[in-house]
Amino acid sequence: MNMNQLETLLTISKTMSFRKAGEILNLTQPAVSAQIKSLEDEFGTILIDRNQPVTLTDSGKLFLEHAEKMLRIASDLKQRLSDLHLTPQGHIHIGTTTSIAMQILPRVLSYFQDQFPLIKTTIHSMTSSQIMTSVENSQIDIGITYLFEKNQALETSVLYYDTFELIVSTHHPLSRFAHLSIEKLRNIPFIMLSPETAGRRFVDQIFKSYDVTPHIVMELSSSEEVKRMVELNLGVAIISKLSVADELKHGTLKMVKVNELDITHPVGVVYKSGRYLNSAMQQFLRDLKGMPETQFLGSE
């Protein structure tokens, strides 16, 4: 048995065709058939039902599960060996919230990719809770998120601090105020982030602690959507101050200070404790942790 035979079985399982598998692997159809026949002879079982359409037998399905594990181990080994000799390279899957992705990642990634062009990054947008779970389950490599939750299985490092602020349309009656107490928000129509987001959980806790029940007229999944609705004067919102930096600068939204919201929240990088960090991840984490806070808070 060799890795090429396992790759061939995996490709057939995806294409359900000896011919298509051969085209993908640059092999002739007889060569594909010979590889599968060799595996079947070695293990004394039929792996593929060759009737049309081609399907895996029960033995083939069980074999495929283990073949995928072996291929992942082989790929990991190649990466580790490569890391010993080559400059940082590899593929990093990064999970972050929509607002963080739009506010800080362009600055961070433009610098990083200029310095390390062999490293590829894929960005996955999700809520803070989903980021924590996905990092722990190794579905993503690194998370950049609000560090509201503690998890012993994860390593965290603070990058900068953010606050959540009340934002209103410049046409809203509250826009004439510089400061308000939370009591003044009892009957005001609110546009909220969805309940599973970290920002919404913080806002709910604040309102609950002051025995205020907000009048919620709309719930949306991202700060970008919330901002657009507030600009249309459909309600007010409490969201990340950094996420509205451009709108405040251009005068399409106004921030009204609410003393009870005056709490800073750490935003940081998250990765799984004890996992192998390839050269790409090591370099990315090293650079990210070494950046000054102004790199994240810049207004460009």
C-alpha positions in Angstrom: 0.0 0.0 0.0 1.2 3.5 -0.8 0.0 7.1 -0.6 -0.8 7.2 -4.3 -3.3 4.3 -4.0 -5.0 6.1 -1.1 -5.2 9.4 -3.1 -6.7 7.4 -6.0 -9.4 5.8 -3.7 -10.2 9.2 -2.3 -10.5 10.8 -5.7 -12.8 8.0 -6.9 -15.0 8.4 -3.9 -15.5 12.1 -4.8 -15.9 11.7 -8.6 -17.6 8.2 -8.6 -15.7 7.6 -11.9 -12.5 5.8 -12.7 -12.2 7.9 -15.8 -12.7 11.3 -14.0 -10.3 10.2 -11.3 -7.7 9.4 -13.8 -8.1 12.8 -15.5 -7.7 14.6 -12.1 -4.6 12.4 -11.1 -3.1 12.4 -14.6 -3.3 8.6 -14.8 -4.8 6.3 -17.4 -7.9 4.5 -16.5 -6.1 1.1 -16.5 -3.6 2.6 -14.0 -6.4 3.7 -11.7 -8.0 0.3 -11.9 -4.7 -1.4 -11.2 -4.1 0.7 -8.1 -7.5 -0.1 -6.6 -7.2 -3.8 -7.6 -3.8 -3.9 -5.8 -5.4 -2.5 -2.6 -8.3 -5.0 -2.8 -5.9 -7.9 -3.2 -3.7 -6.7 -0.3 -6.6 -6.4 2.1 -8.7 -9.3 0.7 -11.9 -7.3 0.2 -13.8 -5.5 -2.5 -13.6 -1.7 -2.0 -15.5 -0.4 -5.0 -18.7 -1.6 -6.7 -17.8 -1.1 -10.4 -21.4 -1.0 -11.6 -22.5 2.4 -12.9 -22.6 4.7 -11.1 -19.4 3.6 -9.3 -19.9 3.4 -5.5 -17.9 2.4 -2.5 -18.8 -0.9 -0.8 -19.2 -1.0 3.0 -15.6 -2.1 3.2 -14.6 0.7 0.9 -16.4 3.3 3.1 -14.6 2.0 6.2 -11.3 1.9 4.3 -11.8 5.5 3.1 -12.2 6.8 6.7 -8.7 5.4 7.6 -7.2 6.4 4.3 -8.2 10.1 4.9 -6.6 10.0 8.3 -3.4 8.6 6.9 -3.3 11.2 4.1 -3.8 14.0 6.7 -0.9 12.5 8.8 1.3 12.4 5.7 0.4 15.9 4.8 1.2 17.1 8.3 4.5 15.3 8.2 5.4 16.9 4.9 4.6 20.3 6.3 6.7 19.7 9.5 9.7 18.5 7.4 9.3 21.5 5.1 9.2 23.9 8.1 12.7 22.6 9.1 14.3 24.0 5.9 12.1 26.6 4.2 10.9 30.1 4.8 7.5 30.4 6.5 4.8 29.1 4.2 1.5 27.3 4.4 -2.2 28.0 4.6 -3.8 29.7 7.7 -7.6 29.7 8.3 -8.5 32.7 10.4 -11.9 33.1 12.1 -13.1 36.6 13.1 -16.2 38.8 13.3 -17.4 40.8 10.4 -16.6 44.1 12.0 -13.1 43.1 13.1 -12.4 41.7 9.6 -13.4 45.0 8.0 -11.6 47.2 10.5 -8.2 45.7 11.3 -7.5 42.7 9.0 -6.8 44.8 5.8 -4.0 46.6 7.6 -2.6 43.5 9.3 -2.8 41.2 6.2 -1.5 43.7 3.7 1.7 44.0 5.8 1.9 40.3 6.5 1.4 39.2 2.9 4.0 41.7 1.6 6.5 40.2 4.0 5.6 36.5 3.6 4.1 35.9 0.1 4.3 32.1 0.4 1.7 32.2 3.2 -2.0 32.0 2.2 -4.8 33.1 4.5 -8.5 32.4 4.3 -10.9 34.5 6.4 -14.0 33.0 7.9 -16.6 35.4 9.3 -18.5 34.1 12.4 -19.6 35.2 15.9 -17.2 35.2 18.9 -18.7 32.0 20.3 -18.4 30.2 17.0 -14.8 31.4 16.8 -13.9 29.8 20.2 -15.7 26.6 19.3 -14.1 26.4 15.8 -10.6 27.0 17.2 -11.1 24.3 19.9 -12.4 21.8 17.2 -9.5 22.7 14.9 -11.9 23.8 12.2 -10.0 27.1 12.0 -6.3 27.7 13.0 -6.5 31.1 14.6 -9.3 33.4 15.9 -9.3 37.1 16.3 -12.2 38.0 18.6 -13.5 39.6 21.8 -12.1 37.7 24.7 -15.3 37.6 26.8 -15.0 33.8 27.5 -12.4 31.8 29.3 -11.5 28.3 27.9 -8.6 26.2 29.3 -8.2 24.5 26.0 -7.3 27.8 24.3 -4.3 30.1 24.3 -5.2 33.8 24.2 -3.3 37.1 23.8 -4.8 40.6 24.0 -4.1 42.8 21.0 -6.1 46.0 21.8 -9.2 47.2 23.7 -12.5 48.3 22.3 -15.7 49.8 23.8 -19.4 49.6 22.9 -21.2 52.9 22.4 -24.6 54.2 21.6 -24.9 55.3 18.0 -27.7 57.3 16.4 -28.6 58.9 13.1 -27.8 62.5 12.8 -31.5 63.1 12.3 -32.5 61.2 15.5 -33.9 63.3 18.4 -31.1 61.9 20.7 -28.4 63.2 18.4 -28.6 66.6 20.1 -27.3 65.0 23.4 -23.6 64.5 24.2 -24.3 62.3 27.2 -27.3 60.2 28.4 -28.0 57.9 31.2 -29.2 54.4 30.5 -32.6 55.2 32.1 -33.3 57.6 29.2 -33.2 54.6 26.8 -36.2 52.7 28.1 -38.7 53.5 25.4 -36.3 54.2 22.5 -36.6 51.8 19.5 -33.4 49.7 19.3 -31.7 47.9 16.5 -29.8 45.0 18.1 -27.1 42.5 17.1 -28.5 39.0 17.1 -28.5 37.2 20.5 -25.6 34.8 19.8 -23.1 37.7 19.3 -20.7 38.8 22.0 -21.7 42.4 21.7 -25.4 41.6 22.2 -24.7 39.5 25.3 -22.8 42.5 26.8 -25.6 44.9 26.0 -28.2 42.5 27.5 -26.1 42.2 30.7 -25.9 46.0 31.0 -29.6 46.5 30.5 -30.5 43.7 32.9 -28.1 45.0 35.6 -30.0 48.4 35.5 -33.4 46.8 35.2 -34.1 48.4 31.8 -36.0 46.5 29.1 -35.0 47.8 25.7 -37.6 48.3 23.0 -36.2 46.1 20.3 -37.5 46.7 16.8 -34.9 44.8 14.8 -32.2 42.2 15.2 -29.3 41.8 12.7 -26.3 39.5 12.5 -23.5 42.0 11.9 -22.5 45.5 12.9 -22.4 46.5 9.2 -26.1 45.7 8.8 -26.9 47.5 12.1 -25.1 50.6 11.0 -27.0 50.9 7.7 -30.4 50.6 9.6 -29.3 53.3 12.1 -28.3 55.6 9.2 -31.8 55.2 7.9 -33.0 56.4 11.3 -35.0 53.2 12.0 -33.7 53.0 15.5 -30.6 53.4 17.7 -27.9 50.8 18.5 -25.1 49.9 20.8 -22.1 48.5 18.9 -18.3 48.5 18.8 -16.8 52.0 18.7 -14.1 50.9 16.2 -16.7 49.5 13.8 -18.3 53.0 13.4 -15.0 54.9 13.0 -15.6 55.8 9.3 -19.2 56.8 9.8 -18.3 59.0 12.8 -15.5 60.6 10.7 -17.8 61.3 7.7 -20.7 62.5 9.9 -23.3 59.9 8.8 -23.7 58.7 12.4 -23.3 60.2 15.8 -22.0 58.7 19.1 -23.8 59.6 22.3 -21.9 58.7 25.5 -23.7 56.5 28.0 -21.8 56.4 31.3 -23.0 52.9 32.1 -21.4 51.5 28.9 -18.0 52.9 29.8 -16.3 49.5 30.0 -13.3 48.4 27.9 -13.3 45.0 26.2 -10.2 43.1 25.2 -9.9 41.9 21.6 -7.3 39.3 21.0 -5.9 36.3 19.2 -6.9 32.7 20.1 -5.4 29.4 19.1 -5.6 25.9 20.5 -3.3 24.9 23.4 -0.8 22.2 22.6 -1.5 22.0 18.8 1.4 21.9 16.3 2.0 25.4 14.9 3.5 25.2 11.4 5.9 28.0 10.3 3.0 30.1 8.8 1.1 30.1 12.0 4.2 30.7 14.1 5.1 33.7 12.0 1.6 35.1 11.9 1.2 34.9 15.7 4.6 36.3 16.3 3.9 39.3 14.1 0.4 39.8 15.4 1.4 39.8 19.0 4.3 42.1 18.3 2.2 44.8 16.6 1.6 48.0 18.6 -2.0 48.8 19.5 -2.0 51.7 17.2 -1.7 49.3 14.3 -5.2 48.1 15.1 -6.7 51.4 16.1 -5.4 53.4 13.1 -7.9 55.5 11.1 -6.6 54.8 7.6 
